[in-house]
């Protein structure tokens, strides 16, 4: 994620924090400790300093000392697993999601009344249990576009169908722009999935579960998108050399004004905002759907800043108070939304024009749906989809047919079930 300015949580927290502390502000009944340990993801914008500032009002009002800990391994997931094995698990875990291995280690939050209204909580439920709560959503299915390029190419409205999208690509090429920017590494396959979500989730709601049940195959889900992408490659709308680009270079190409359209998630807002004055105005729209489908379609999204409580903690009361504060206190929520460039339906805290456009897309989406391998009970029967999907998408650049790409995806899924 790109660095953003450090947020400061203000005095508006006091009233809600009093309500939080009312549910138990003294020493935790299980351990007699006024401490709670929280394992978090540390990034350029989510710094140790930011996390300490975020929890400071909670500490002042409850008397609970929050110890912020970053990963000691490669990431939070690896660190949590290592700590579990060593018997030193943290009280609160941030940034990862429950799965079949982690779920038994977590406190069931279903009985906590404050959890029910948190974003995407039902999407991430497992066997009816709410094991995680977050502060918002990271929109995945977005297409950023150059409004100047659209005007010069004679494109009067953002495309809502795939036919209109392909027509826009042709016009952008004729106008001298890179019609559709991509990059190598993880981005090639992720972009194609992001573009697919509205259509796929209209045709096959909860398609991950249908694949798990054997009612649908991954090849059937994605072959139509492979076919579209192959025609774009053949027509030169996607430059074959771009598959070797670093994603940050692709970002720079779009921000520099050379590109017509750039599919990516909401995290790009930070880079756009930090770039200063651009040579064009940035717009953003939800990806197209098939002719005859309702537009916009379901928006691919992931829960933002998920929090879980470790069942083996001796400070569960403290941990629950902290998580409640982080996901329900308005000032704390807004601080996190702004700091990490994420969104919450009905909460307009983004100040930049492109951020406001994304907020409108999130608000107008008929549904926020699980992406990739899925979430909660809506899951594929395999892991590692993103890496394999990128590999297969990149093979389209070297002549693999869409049908063969779909067959390879099915073969991989069958071998790894």
BELMOQUI-V177296 format. One record per helix or strand of 3 or more residues. SS is the DSSP state (h for helix, s for strand). FROM is the first residue (numbers start at 1). TO is the last residue. If there is no record, write none. Layout:
ss->[SS & SS]
from->[FROM & FROM]
to->[TO & TO]
This chain:
ss->[h & s & h & s & h & s & h & h & s & s & h & h & s & h & h & h & h & h & s & h & s & s & s & h & h & h & h & h]
from->[11 & 35 & 48 & 65 & 76 & 92 & 103 & 113 & 136 & 143 & 147 & 162 & 178 & 187 & 207 & 218 & 240 & 247 & 259 & 268 & 282 & 299 & 307 & 316 & 330 & 353 & 385 & 402]
to->[22 & 39 & 62 & 69 & 86 & 94 & 105 & 115 & 139 & 146 & 153 & 174 & 180 & 203 & 212 & 235 & 244 & 255 & 263 & 274 & 285 & 304 & 310 & 328 & 340 & 364 & 398 & 416]
